[in-house]
Amino acid sequence: MMHGPLPDRTNATDAANSPVLIAALAYVLAWLNRIILVLAAIALIAACAVLSYSVLGRALFQSPNYWQDEAAVFLLVGATFMTSAWVQQQRGHIGIEAFVGLLSPFANSVRLWLVDVASFAFCAFFCWKSWTLTYEAWDDGQVSNSMWSPPLDIPYGLMALGMTLLCVQIFLQIITPLGRALRR
C-alpha cells in the first residue's frame, strides 16, 4: 500500500535538468503519452459498450455475436500496450518498495537505474519480437480464426508500437541521470 510519493520516484524537474535533446524527447513523449491515454480511455469505454451490446443482444434477441468479443479484445490489447509508456513515465509498473527505506538515496538511484536497464533489455527483446510478429501477420495476410476474420496485424501492430514507446520511455529514464552527470 502506498501513502504519498515515494523517495525513489523521479521528479518533474529531471527533464528540465537534462541536456536539451533529452529534455525535448521527454517532452514530446509525455505529450504523446497524454494523447494516447485519452484515446485508450475511449477504447476502454468502447470495449465496455461492445461487450454490453453483446450480452444484451444474446440475452434479449438471441442474436449471434461474431465480432463483439474480438473487437473488445483488440480494443483492450491496444489500450493496454499503448499506455504502457505512460505507466512507466509515472513509475507505476511493479517495483520492489521494501528496499526504498533501507537504502540511501544514492543506492536507490543506482537500484532504479539497474532495474531500468534490465527492463529495457527485456522490453527491447519483446519489442523486436512484436515487430517481427506484426510484419509476418501483415506479409502473410494472417487473419483471426473467427467468422469476422479481422487482420491480425492490427493487434500485433498496437502491441509493437506500445512496446516501442515503452522502450523509448525506459531509455529516457536510463540516459537522463547520465545526461545530468555529464552536465556537471
N, C-alpha and C positions, 0 to 999 in steps of 0.2 A: 504494500500500500504506500502511496506517495502523498506527502503533505507539503506541497510547495516545491519550488525549484531545487534541484539537486546541484551540489557544488561542482560536479564534473561536466555539466552541460555547457556547451559553448554559448557565449552571449552574442547579442546582436552586433556588437562592435567588432567582432572578428573580421568580417569582410571589410569594414572601413579601415582597419589597421593593416590590411594585406596590400600587396602590390596591386597596381591599377588593373592589370589583366585578370587577376584572380577575383578582385572585387567586382569587376564588370561581369564576369562569368557567373559569380554567385548571385548578383542582382538579377540577371536575365533568367537564371534557373529558378530563383524564388518567384519571379513574376510568372513564369511558365507554370510552376507548380500551383500557384493560386488559381490560374485559369483551369488547369486540369482538375483541381479539387472541386470547382463549381460544376464542371462537366461530369465528373464522377458522381457527385451528389444527384445530379439529374438522372444519370444512368441507374443509380440505385432506386430512385423513385420509379423510373420506368420499369425496372425489373419487378418491383413490387406490384405495379399496375398490371404487368403482363401475367404474373403468377396469379394475382387475384382474379383477373379475367378468365384465366384457365380453369381455376377452381369453380367459379360461378358458372362458366359455360358447361362444364361437365356435370355439375350438380343440378342445375336448373333446366338445361336444354339437352343434356346427353350428347353434346357436340364433341367431336374428336378434337384433340389438340396436337396437331402435328408440329407446330412451330414454337409454341409458347415456352416450353421447358428449355429448348436450345437457345432461343433468343434471350431468355433470362440468364442462362449460363454465360453467354457471350458478353452480356452487359456486366455481369458480376466479375468475370475474368478481366475485362477492360478496366473496370473501376479499381479492382484490387491491385493489379500490376502498375497501372498508370499513376496511382497515388503513392507508390512505394518510395519515390524520391522525396515527396513532401513529408512523409512519415520519418524518413531518415534525416531530413533537414531539421525536424523537431527533436531528433534523437529519441523517437518514440518506439523504435524496434527493441527487441528483447535485449536487456543488459543485465549484468550482474551488479546489483546495487549494494550487496553486502560489503564489498571492498571499498566503497566510496568513503566511508567514515574512518576506515582503518589506515588508509594510505595518505601520504602527504599530497598537497596539490600537484607538485611536480610528478610524483609517481602516478597519480590519477590521470594526468595528461598523457603520460607515456602509455599507460594502460589503454586509454581511449584510442590513442594513435595506433597501437598494435592491433586492437580489435578492428579498427577501420581498415588496416592493411589486410588482415585476414578476411574480413568481409568483402573487401574489394576483389581479392583473388577468387573467392567463391562466386561472387556476383558476375565477375568478368567471364568466368567459365560458363555460367548459366546463360549469360547474355549471348555469348558466341553460339552456344547450342540452340538458343531460341531463334537467332537469326538464321542458322542452318535449317532448322525445322520450318521456319517461315518460307525460306526460299524453296525448299523441297515441296512444300504444300502448294506454293504458287506455280512452280515449274511443272509439277505433275498434275496440276488441276485437281488436287485432292478436295473432296467434299465429305461432309459427315454422312453417317450411315442411316440417317433418318429419311422420311419421305420428303421433308423440306429440302434437304441436301445443300445447306449453305457452304460456301467455300471455307476451308479450314485455315487459309492464310489470314483471315480476319482475326480470330482469337490469338493465333500464333504471332501475328504482327503486333498486336496490342501487348502481348507478353514480352516480345523482344524490345519494343520501344520503351515500355516501362522499365525493363531491366537496364536498358541503355541509360535512361535518365537516372536510375538509381546508381549506376556505376559512376556517372558524372558527378552526382552529389557526393558520393563517398570519396571520389578522387579529390574534389574540392576540400573535403574535410581532412584529407591526408596532407595536401600541399599548403593549406592555409597556415598551419603552425610553422612550416618550413619557410614560407614566404616572410612571415614576421621575423623569424630568426635571421634571415638574410638582410632584412632592412636595418637591423640593429648594428 
